[in-house]
């Protein structure tokens, strides 16, 4: 059960992007697998592109929705989820590279 709670934040994160993109544009996000790099350790990632019809404001909301949903659930799930979600948020800038959600946060 703890392992599931540790892996869940990554799926919740991507679900947040997907749901927000669909709600705002009606388009489904196509995901592809990629690898990040954290101090020489490969990190599995799912990468997506914004829908063609997304405005700049919609892109910002889609980017924020990943961590938004992931961190919102910290208050409702057991502590292993919270630890994994916080670690994901803190380590993300170190392995995300050019495909970072943070470039559209501000």
C-alpha distances in whole Angstrom, upper triangle without the diagonal:
4,5,5,6,9,10,11,14,16,15,16,19,21,20,22,25,25,25,28,30,30,31,34,35,34,33,30,29,29,26,27,25,27,26,26,27,26,29,29,25,25,22,21,22,23,27,29,32,33,35,39,40,38,40,39,38,35,34,34,32,30,29,28,26,23,22,23,21,18,19,20,17,16,18,15,12,10,12,9,10,14,14,13,16,18,18,19,22,23,23,24,28,28,27,27,31,33,31,29,29,30,34,34,32,36
4,5,5,6,9,10,12,14,15,16,18,20,20,22,24,25,26,28,30,30,31,34,35,35,34,30,29,29,26,27,25,25,24,24,25,23,26,26,23,23,20,20,21,22,26,28,31,33,35,38,39,37,39,38,37,35,33,32,30,29,28,26,24,22,20,22,20,17,17,19,16,14,16,15,11,9,9,6,8,11,11,10,13,15,15,16,19,20,20,21,25,25,24,25,29,31,29,27,27,28,32,32,30,34
4,5,5,6,9,11,12,13,15,17,18,19,21,23,24,25,27,28,29,30,33,34,33,32,29,27,27,23,24,21,22,21,21,22,21,23,24,20,19,17,16,18,19,23,25,29,31,33,36,38,36,38,37,36,34,32,31,30,27,26,26,24,21,20,22,20,16,18,20,17,16,18,17,13,12,12,8,9,13,12,10,13,15,15,15,18,19,19,20,23,23,22,23,26,29,27,25,25,27,30,31,30,33
4,5,5,6,9,11,11,12,14,16,16,18,20,21,21,24,26,26,27,30,31,30,29,26,24,24,21,22,20,21,21,22,23,22,25,25,22,21,18,16,17,18,22,24,27,29,30,34,35,33,35,35,34,31,30,29,27,25,24,24,21,18,18,20,17,14,16,18,14,14,17,15,11,11,12,9,8,12,13,11,12,16,15,15,18,20,19,20,23,24,22,23,26,28,26,25,24,26,29,29,28,32
4,6,5,7,10,10,11,13,15,15,17,19,20,21,23,25,26,26,29,30,30,29,26,24,25,22,23,21,22,22,22,23,22,25,25,22,21,18,17,18,19,22,24,27,28,30,34,35,32,34,33,32,30,28,27,26,24,23,22,20,17,16,17,15,12,13,14,11,11,13,12,8,8,8,6,5,9,9,8,9,13,13,13,15,18,18,18,22,22,21,22,26,28,25,23,22,24,28,28,26,29
4,6,7,9,10,11,13,15,16,17,19,20,21,23,25,26,27,29,31,30,29,26,24,24,21,22,19,20,19,18,19,18,21,22,18,18,15,14,15,17,20,22,26,27,29,33,34,32,34,32,31,29,28,27,25,23,22,21,19,16,15,17,15,12,13,15,13,12,15,14,11,10,9,6,5,8,8,5,8,11,10,10,13,15,14,15,19,19,18,19,23,25,23,21,21,22,26,26,25,28
4,6,6,7,9,11,12,13,15,17,18,19,21,23,24,25,27,28,28,26,23,21,21,18,18,16,17,16,17,18,17,20,21,17,16,13,12,12,14,17,19,23,24,27,30,32,29,31,31,30,27,26,25,24,21,20,20,18,15,14,17,15,11,14,16,13,13,17,16,13,13,13,9,8,11,11,8,9,12,12,10,13,16,15,15,18,19,17,17,21,23,21,19,19,21,24,25,24,27
4,6,5,6,9,10,10,12,15,15,16,18,20,21,22,24,26,25,24,21,19,20,17,18,17,18,18,18,20,20,23,24,21,19,15,14,14,14,17,19,22,23,25,29,30,27,29,29,28,25,24,23,21,19,18,18,16,12,13,14,12,9,12,13,10,11,14,13,10,11,12,10,7,10,11,8,9,12,13,11,13,16,16,15,19,20,19,18,22,24,21,20,18,20,24,24,23,26
4,5,5,6,9,10,10,13,14,15,16,18,20,21,22,24,24,23,20,18,19,17,18,17,17,17,17,19,18,21,23,20,18,14,13,12,13,15,17,20,21,23,27,28,25,27,26,25,23,21,20,19,17,15,14,13,9,9,11,9,6,8,11,9,9,13,12,10,12,12,10,7,8,10,7,5,9,10,8,10,13,13,12,16,17,16,16,19,21,18,16,15,17,20,20,19,22
4,5,5,6,9,10,11,13,14,16,17,19,20,22,23,23,21,18,16,16,13,14,13,14,14,14,16,16,20,20,17,15,12,10,9,9,12,14,17,19,21,25,26,23,25,25,24,22,20,19,18,15,14,14,13,9,9,12,11,8,11,13,12,13,16,16,14,15,15,13,10,12,12,9,8,11,11,8,10,13,12,11,15,16,14,13,17,18,15,14,13,16,19,19,18,22
4,5,5,6,9,10,10,12,14,15,16,18,20,21,20,19,16,14,14,12,14,13,15,16,16,19,19,23,23,20,18,14,12,10,9,12,13,17,18,20,23,25,23,25,25,24,21,20,20,18,15,15,15,12,9,11,13,10,9,12,14,12,14,17,16,14,16,17,15,12,14,15,12,11,14,14,12,13,17,16,14,18,19,17,16,19,20,17,16,15,18,21,20,20,24
4,6,5,6,9,10,10,12,14,15,16,18,20,19,18,16,14,16,14,16,16,18,19,18,21,21,25,26,23,21,17,15,13,12,14,15,18,18,20,23,24,22,24,23,22,19,18,18,16,13,13,13,10,7,9,10,7,6,9,10,9,11,14,13,12,15,16,14,11,12,14,12,10,13,14,12,13,16,17,15,18,20,19,17,21,21,18,17,15,17,20,19,18,22
4,5,5,7,9,10,11,13,15,16,17,19,19,18,15,13,15,13,15,15,16,16,16,19,19,22,24,21,19,15,14,11,10,12,12,15,15,18,21,22,19,21,20,19,17,15,15,13,11,10,10,8,4,6,8,6,5,9,10,10,12,15,15,14,17,17,16,12,13,14,12,9,12,13,10,10,14,14,12,15,17,16,14,17,18,15,13,11,13,16,15,15,18
4,5,5,6,9,10,11,12,14,16,16,16,15,12,10,11,9,11,12,14,15,15,19,19,23,24,21,19,15,13,10,8,9,9,12,13,15,18,20,17,20,19,19,16,14,15,13,10,10,11,9,6,9,11,9,9,12,14,14,16,19,18,17,20,20,19,15,16,18,15,13,15,16,12,13,17,16,13,16,18,16,14,17,17,13,13,11,14,16,16,16,19
4,5,5,6,8,10,10,12,14,15,15,14,11,10,12,11,14,15,17,19,19,22,23,27,27,25,22,19,16,13,11,12,12,14,14,15,19,20,18,20,20,19,16,15,16,13,11,11,12,9,7,10,11,8,9,13,13,12,15,18,17,16,19,20,19,16,17,19,16,14,17,18,15,15,19,19,17,19,22,20,17,21,21,17,16,14,17,19,18,17,21
4,5,5,6,9,10,11,12,14,14,14,12,11,14,13,16,17,19,20,20,23,23,27,28,26,24,20,18,15,13,13,12,14,13,15,18,18,16,18,18,16,13,13,13,10,8,9,8,5,4,8,7,6,7,10,11,11,14,16,16,16,19,20,20,16,16,19,16,13,16,18,15,14,18,19,16,18,21,20,17,20,20,16,15,12,15,17,15,14,18
4,6,5,6,9,10,11,12,13,11,10,8,11,10,14,15,17,18,18,22,23,26,27,25,23,19,17,14,11,11,9,10,10,11,15,15,13,15,15,14,11,10,10,9,5,6,8,5,5,9,9,9,10,13,14,15,17,20,20,20,23,23,22,19,19,21,18,15,18,19,15,15,18,19,15,17,20,19,15,18,17,14,13,10,13,14,13,13,16
4,6,5,6,9,10,11,10,9,7,6,9,9,13,15,17,20,20,24,25,29,29,27,24,21,18,15,12,11,9,11,10,10,14,15,13,16,17,16,12,12,13,11,8,10,11,9,8,12,12,11,13,16,16,16,19,22,21,21,24,25,24,20,21,23,21,18,21,22,18,18,22,22,18,20,23,21,18,20,20,16,16,13,16,18,16,16,20
4,6,5,6,9,10,9,10,8,9,12,13,17,19,21,23,23,27,28,32,32,30,27,24,21,18,15,15,13,14,12,12,16,16,14,16,17,16,12,13,14,11,8,11,12,8,9,13,12,10,13,15,15,15,18,20,19,20,23,25,24,20,21,24,21,19,21,23,20,19,23,24,21,23,26,24,21,24,23,19,18,15,18,20,17,17,20
4,5,5,6,8,9,10,10,10,13,14,18,20,22,24,24,27,28,31,32,30,28,24,22,19,16,15,13,13,11,11,14,14,11,13,14,12,9,10,10,7,5,9,9,6,9,12,10,10,13,15,14,16,19,21,20,22,25,26,26,22,22,24,22,19,21,23,20,19,22,23,20,22,25,24,20,23,21,18,17,14,16,17,14,14,17
4,6,5,6,7,6,7,7,11,12,16,19,20,23,23,26,28,31,32,30,28,24,22,18,15,14,11,10,8,7,11,10,8,11,12,12,8,8,10,8,6,9,11,9,11,14,13,13,16,18,18,19,22,24,24,25,28,29,28,24,25,27,24,21,24,25,21,21,24,24,21,22,25,23,20,22,20,17,16,14,16,17,14,15,18
4,6,5,4,5,6,8,11,13,17,20,22,25,26,29,31,34,35,33,30,27,24,20,17,16,13,13,11,9,12,11,10,13,15,14,11,12,14,12,9,13,14,12,13,17,16,15,17,20,19,20,23,25,24,25,29,30,29,25,26,29,26,23,26,27,24,23,27,27,24,25,28,26,23,25,23,20,20,17,20,21,18,19,21
4,6,6,8,9,11,15,17,21,23,25,28,28,31,33,36,37,35,32,29,27,23,20,19,16,16,13,12,14,13,11,13,15,13,10,12,14,11,10,13,14,11,14,17,15,14,17,20,18,19,23,24,23,25,28,30,30,26,26,29,27,24,26,28,25,24,27,28,25,27,30,28,25,27,25,22,21,18,21,21,18,19,21
4,6,8,10,12,15,17,21,24,25,28,28,31,32,36,37,35,33,29,27,24,21,19,16,14,11,10,12,10,8,10,12,10,7,9,11,9,8,12,13,11,14,17,16,16,19,21,20,21,25,26,26,27,31,32,32,28,28,30,28,25,27,29,25,24,27,28,25,26,29,28,25,26,24,21,20,17,19,19,16,17,19
4,5,8,10,14,16,20,23,25,27,28,31,33,37,37,36,33,30,27,24,20,18,15,13,10,7,9,7,6,9,12,12,8,10,13,11,10,14,15,14,16,19,18,18,21,23,23,24,27,29,29,30,33,34,34,30,30,32,30,27,29,30,27,26,29,30,26,27,30,29,25,26,24,21,21,18,21,20,17,19,21
4,7,10,13,16,19,23,25,28,29,32,34,38,38,36,33,30,27,24,20,19,15,14,12,9,11,9,10,13,16,15,12,13,16,14,12,16,18,15,17,21,20,19,22,24,23,24,28,29,28,29,33,34,34,30,31,33,31,28,30,31,28,27,31,31,28,29,32,30,26,28,26,23,23,20,23,23,20,21,24
4,6,9,12,16,19,22,25,26,30,31,35,35,33,30,27,24,21,17,16,12,11,9,6,9,9,9,13,15,16,12,13,16,14,12,15,17,15,16,20,20,19,21,24,24,25,28,30,29,29,33,34,33,29,30,32,29,27,29,30,26,26,29,29,26,27,30,27,24,25,23,20,21,18,22,21,19,21,23
4,6,9,13,16,19,22,23,27,29,33,33,31,27,24,21,18,14,13,10,10,9,8,11,12,12,15,17,18,14,14,16,15,12,14,17,14,15,18,19,17,19,22,22,23,26,28,27,27,30,31,30,26,28,30,27,24,27,28,24,24,28,27,24,25,28,25,22,24,22,18,19,17,21,21,19,21,24
4,6,10,13,15,18,20,23,25,29,29,27,24,21,18,15,11,10,6,7,7,7,10,12,11,15,16,17,13,12,15,14,10,12,15,13,13,16,17,16,18,21,21,22,24,27,26,26,29,30,28,25,26,27,24,22,25,25,21,21,25,24,20,22,24,22,18,20,18,15,16,14,18,18,17,18,22
4,7,10,13,17,18,22,25,28,27,26,22,20,16,13,10,8,6,7,9,9,12,14,14,18,19,20,17,15,18,17,13,14,17,16,15,18,20,19,20,23,24,24,26,29,29,28,30,31,29,26,27,28,25,23,26,26,22,22,25,24,21,22,24,21,18,19,18,14,16,16,19,20,19,21,24
4,7,10,13,15,19,21,25,24,22,18,16,13,10,6,5,5,8,10,12,15,17,16,20,20,21,18,16,18,18,14,14,17,15,13,17,19,18,18,21,23,22,24,28,27,26,28,28,26,23,25,25,22,20,23,23,19,20,23,21,18,20,21,18,15,17,16,12,14,14,18,18,18,20,24
4,7,10,13,16,19,23,21,20,16,14,11,8,6,5,6,9,13,14,17,20,19,22,22,24,21,18,20,20,17,16,19,18,16,19,21,20,20,23,25,25,26,30,29,28,29,30,27,24,26,26,22,21,24,23,19,21,23,21,18,19,20,17,14,16,15,12,14,15,19,19,20,22,25
4,7,10,14,16,20,18,16,12,11,7,6,5,6,9,12,16,18,20,23,22,25,25,26,23,20,22,22,19,17,20,19,16,19,22,21,20,23,25,24,26,29,29,27,28,28,25,23,25,24,20,20,22,21,17,19,21,19,16,18,18,14,13,14,15,12,14,16,19,20,21,22,26
4,7,10,13,16,15,13,10,8,6,5,6,7,10,13,16,19,21,24,23,25,25,26,24,21,22,23,19,17,20,20,17,19,22,22,20,23,26,25,26,30,30,28,29,28,25,23,25,24,20,20,22,20,16,18,20,17,14,15,15,11,10,11,12,10,12,15,17,18,20,22,25
4,7,10,13,11,10,6,5,5,5,8,9,13,16,19,22,24,27,26,28,26,28,26,23,23,24,21,19,21,21,18,19,22,23,20,23,26,25,26,29,30,28,28,27,24,22,24,22,19,19,20,18,15,17,18,14,12,14,13,9,9,10,12,11,12,15,17,18,21,22,25
4,7,10,9,8,6,5,6,6,10,10,14,16,19,23,25,28,26,27,25,27,25,22,22,23,20,18,19,20,17,17,21,22,19,21,24,25,24,28,29,27,27,26,23,21,22,20,17,17,18,15,13,14,15,11,9,10,9,5,6,7,10,9,10,13,15,16,19,20,23
4,6,6,6,5,6,9,10,13,14,18,20,23,26,28,31,29,30,28,29,28,25,24,26,24,20,22,23,20,19,23,24,21,23,26,26,26,29,30,28,28,26,23,22,23,21,18,18,18,15,13,15,14,11,10,10,8,5,8,8,11,12,13,16,17,18,21,22,24
4,5,5,6,7,10,12,15,16,20,22,25,28,31,33,31,32,29,30,29,26,25,26,24,21,22,23,20,19,23,24,21,21,25,25,24,28,29,27,26,24,21,21,21,18,16,17,16,13,12,13,12,8,9,9,6,5,9,10,14,14,14,16,17,18,21,22,24
4,6,8,10,14,15,19,20,23,26,28,32,34,36,34,35,32,33,33,29,28,30,28,24,25,27,24,22,26,27,24,25,28,28,27,30,32,30,29,26,24,23,23,20,18,20,19,15,15,16,14,11,12,12,8,8,12,12,16,17,17,20,19,21,24,24,27
4,6,9,13,15,18,20,23,26,28,32,34,37,35,36,34,35,34,30,30,31,29,26,27,28,25,24,28,29,26,27,30,30,29,33,34,31,31,28,25,25,25,23,20,22,21,18,17,19,17,14,14,15,11,10,13,13,16,18,18,21,22,23,26,26,29
4,6,10,13,16,18,22,25,27,31,33,36,34,35,33,34,33,29,29,30,28,25,26,26,23,22,26,26,23,25,28,28,26,30,31,28,27,25,22,22,23,20,17,19,19,15,15,17,16,12,13,14,11,9,12,14,17,17,18,20,21,23,26,26,29
4,7,9,13,15,19,21,24,28,30,33,31,33,31,32,31,27,27,28,25,23,24,25,21,21,25,25,22,24,27,27,26,30,30,28,27,26,22,22,23,20,17,19,19,16,14,17,17,13,13,14,12,9,11,12,15,15,16,18,20,22,24,25,28
4,6,10,12,16,19,22,25,28,30,28,30,28,29,28,24,24,25,22,19,21,21,17,17,21,21,18,20,23,23,22,26,27,24,24,23,19,18,19,18,14,15,16,13,11,14,14,11,10,12,11,7,9,11,14,13,13,16,17,19,22,22,25
4,7,10,14,17,20,23,25,28,26,28,27,28,26,23,23,24,21,18,20,20,16,17,20,20,17,20,23,22,22,26,26,23,24,23,20,18,20,19,15,15,17,15,12,15,16,13,12,14,13,10,10,13,15,13,14,15,18,20,21,22,26
4,6,10,13,16,19,22,24,23,25,24,24,22,19,20,20,17,15,17,16,13,14,18,17,15,18,21,20,21,25,25,23,24,23,20,18,20,19,15,15,17,15,12,14,15,13,10,13,13,9,8,11,12,10,11,12,15,17,18,19,22
4,7,10,13,16,19,21,20,22,22,22,20,17,18,18,15,13,16,15,12,14,17,16,15,18,20,20,21,25,25,23,25,24,22,19,21,21,17,16,18,17,14,15,18,16,13,15,16,12,10,13,13,10,11,12,15,16,17,18,22
4,7,10,13,16,18,17,19,19,20,17,14,16,16,13,12,15,14,12,14,17,17,16,19,22,22,23,27,27,26,27,27,25,22,23,23,20,18,20,19,15,16,18,17,13,15,16,13,10,11,11,7,9,10,14,14,15,17,20
4,7,9,12,15,13,16,16,17,15,12,14,14,11,10,14,13,12,15,17,17,17,20,22,22,24,27,27,27,29,29,27,24,25,25,22,20,22,22,18,18,21,19,16,17,19,16,13,14,12,9,11,10,14,14,14,16,19
4,6,9,11,10,13,13,15,13,10,13,14,10,10,14,14,14,17,18,19,19,22,24,25,27,29,30,29,32,32,30,27,27,28,25,23,25,24,21,20,23,22,18,18,20,18,14,15,13,9,11,11,14,13,13,16,18
4,6,8,7,9,10,12,9,7,10,11,8,9,13,13,13,16,17,18,19,22,23,24,26,29,29,29,32,32,31,27,28,29,26,23,25,25,22,21,24,23,19,20,22,20,17,17,14,12,13,11,14,13,11,14,17
4,5,5,9,11,13,10,9,12,12,10,12,15,15,16,19,19,20,21,24,24,26,28,31,31,31,34,35,33,30,30,32,29,26,28,29,25,24,27,27,23,23,26,24,20,21,18,15,16,15,18,17,15,17,19
4,6,9,11,13,11,10,14,15,13,15,18,18,19,22,23,23,25,27,28,29,32,34,34,35,38,38,37,33,34,35,32,30,31,32,28,27,30,29,25,25,28,26,22,22,19,17,18,17,20,18,16,19,21
4,7,10,11,9,10,13,14,13,15,18,18,19,22,22,23,25,27,27,29,32,34,34,35,38,39,38,34,34,36,33,30,32,33,29,28,31,31,27,27,30,28,25,25,22,19,20,18,21,19,16,19,20
4,7,8,6,6,10,10,9,12,14,14,16,19,19,20,22,24,24,26,29,31,31,32,35,36,35,31,31,33,30,27,29,30,26,25,28,28,24,24,27,26,22,22,20,17,17,15,17,16,13,15,17
4,5,5,6,9,10,10,12,14,15,18,20,19,21,23,25,25,27,30,31,32,33,36,37,36,33,32,34,32,28,29,31,27,25,28,28,25,24,28,27,23,23,20,18,18,16,17,15,12,14,15
4,5,5,6,9,10,11,12,14,17,18,18,20,22,23,24,26,28,30,31,32,35,35,35,31,31,32,30,27,27,28,25,23,25,26,22,22,25,24,21,21,18,16,16,13,14,12,9,11,11
4,5,5,6,9,10,11,12,15,17,16,18,20,21,21,24,26,28,29,30,33,33,33,30,29,30,29,25,26,27,25,22,25,26,22,22,25,25,22,22,20,18,17,14,14,13,9,10,10
4,5,5,6,9,10,10,13,15,14,16,19,20,20,22,25,26,27,28,32,32,32,28,27,29,27,24,25,27,23,21,24,25,22,22,25,25,21,22,20,17,16,13,14,14,10,11,13
4,5,5,6,9,10,12,14,14,16,18,19,20,22,24,26,27,28,31,31,30,27,26,28,26,22,23,24,21,19,22,22,19,19,22,21,17,18,16,13,13,10,11,10,7,9,11
4,6,5,6,9,11,12,12,14,16,17,18,20,22,24,25,27,29,29,29,25,24,26,24,21,21,22,20,17,20,21,17,17,21,20,17,18,16,14,12,9,9,9,5,6,8
4,5,5,6,9,11,10,12,14,15,15,18,20,22,23,24,27,27,27,23,23,24,23,19,20,22,19,17,20,21,18,18,22,22,18,20,18,16,14,10,11,12,8,8,10
4,6,5,7,10,10,11,13,15,15,17,20,22,22,23,26,26,26,22,22,24,22,18,20,21,18,16,19,20,17,17,21,20,16,18,17,14,12,9,11,12,9,10,12
4,6,6,8,9,11,12,14,15,17,19,21,22,23,25,25,24,21,20,22,20,16,17,18,15,13,16,17,13,14,17,16,13,15,14,11,9,5,7,8,6,7,10
4,6,6,6,9,10,11,12,15,16,18,20,20,23,23,23,19,18,20,18,15,15,17,14,12,15,16,13,14,18,18,15,17,16,14,11,7,8,10,8,6,9
4,6,5,6,8,10,10,12,14,17,17,18,21,22,21,18,17,19,17,14,15,17,15,13,16,18,15,16,20,19,16,19,18,15,13,9,11,13,11,10,13
4,5,6,6,9,10,11,13,16,17,17,19,19,19,15,15,17,14,11,13,14,11,10,14,15,12,14,17,16,13,16,17,13,11,8,10,13,12,11,15
4,6,5,6,8,10,11,14,15,15,17,17,17,13,12,14,12,9,10,12,9,7,11,12,10,12,15,15,13,16,17,15,12,9,10,13,12,10,14
4,6,6,6,9,10,12,14,15,18,18,18,14,13,16,15,11,12,15,12,10,14,16,14,16,19,19,17,20,20,18,15,11,12,15,13,11,14
4,6,5,6,9,11,12,12,16,16,16,13,12,15,14,10,13,15,13,12,16,17,15,18,21,20,18,22,22,19,17,13,15,18,16,14,17
4,6,6,7,10,11,11,13,13,13,9,9,12,10,7,9,12,10,9,13,14,13,16,18,18,16,20,21,18,16,13,15,18,17,15,18
4,5,5,8,10,10,13,12,13,10,8,10,10,7,8,11,10,9,12,14,13,16,18,19,18,21,22,20,17,14,15,18,17,15,18
4,5,7,8,10,13,13,15,11,10,13,13,10,11,15,14,12,15,18,17,19,22,22,21,24,25,23,20,17,17,21,19,16,19
4,5,5,6,10,11,12,9,8,12,12,9,11,14,14,13,16,18,18,21,23,23,22,25,27,24,21,19,20,23,22,19,22
4,6,6,8,8,9,7,5,9,10,7,9,12,12,12,14,17,17,20,22,22,22,25,27,24,22,19,20,23,23,20,23
4,6,8,9,12,10,8,11,13,11,12,15,16,15,18,20,20,23,25,26,25,29,30,28,25,22,23,26,25,22,25
4,7,9,12,9,9,13,14,12,14,17,17,17,20,22,22,25,27,27,27,30,32,29,26,24,25,28,27,24,27
4,7,8,6,7,11,11,11,13,15,16,16,19,21,21,24,26,25,25,29,31,28,26,24,25,28,27,25,28
4,6,6,7,9,11,11,13,15,16,17,19,21,21,25,26,26,26,30,32,30,27,26,26,30,30,27,30
4,5,5,6,9,10,11,12,14,15,16,18,20,23,24,24,25,28,31,29,26,25,25,29,29,26,29
4,5,5,6,9,10,11,12,14,15,16,18,21,22,21,22,26,29,27,24,23,24,28,28,26,29
4,6,5,6,9,10,10,12,14,15,16,19,20,20,20,24,26,24,22,21,21,25,25,23,26
4,5,5,6,8,10,11,12,14,15,18,19,20,20,24,26,24,21,20,20,24,24,22,24
4,6,5,6,9,10,11,12,14,17,17,18,19,23,25,24,21,20,20,24,25,22,25
4,5,5,6,9,10,10,12,15,16,15,16,20,23,21,18,18,19,22,23,21,24
4,5,5,6,9,10,10,14,15,15,15,19,21,19,16,15,16,19,20,18,21
4,5,5,6,9,10,13,14,15,15,19,21,20,17,16,15,19,20,17,20
4,5,5,6,8,11,11,12,13,17,20,18,16,16,16,19,20,19,21
4,6,5,6,9,10,10,11,14,17,15,13,12,13,17,18,16,19
4,6,5,8,10,11,11,14,16,15,12,11,10,14,15,13,16
4,6,7,8,10,11,14,17,16,13,13,12,15,17,15,17
4,6,5,7,9,11,15,14,12,13,12,15,17,16,19
4,5,6,6,9,12,11,8,9,9,12,14,13,16
4,6,6,7,10,10,7,9,8,10,13,12,15
4,6,7,11,12,10,12,11,13,16,16,18
4,6,9,10,9,12,12,14,17,17,20
4,7,6,5,8,9,11,13,14,17
4,6,6,10,10,10,14,15,17
4,6,9,10,9,12,14,16
4,7,9,8,11,13,16
4,5,6,8,10,13
4,6,6,7,10
4,5,5,8
4,6,7
4,6
4
